[in-house]
């Protein structure tokens, strides 16, 4: 009877092995689920960045306002017959 119990225990362990440690195991499925969640989060961030870039491209293609805004902010350009005032705040003396 002990031999039969031992044989059945070995068979049960043999059947359970692929479930827990094999190629399609629960641990592998859990790991892949976490990797999938991380990839989806990364994709969401990249999609938001792409949407912003797409809006910029649409704005630049649709009219001159976007081009003018970029020229002013990034290149420091001004229009013809326009006065540019730059206010520089005085430095506060540092105490030693």
Secondary structure, 3 states (H helix, E strand, C coil): CHHHHHHHHHHHHHHHHHHHHCCCCHHHHHHHHHHHHHHHHHHHHHHHHHHHHHHHHHHHHHCHHHHHHHHHHHHCCCCCCCCCCCCCCCCCCCCC
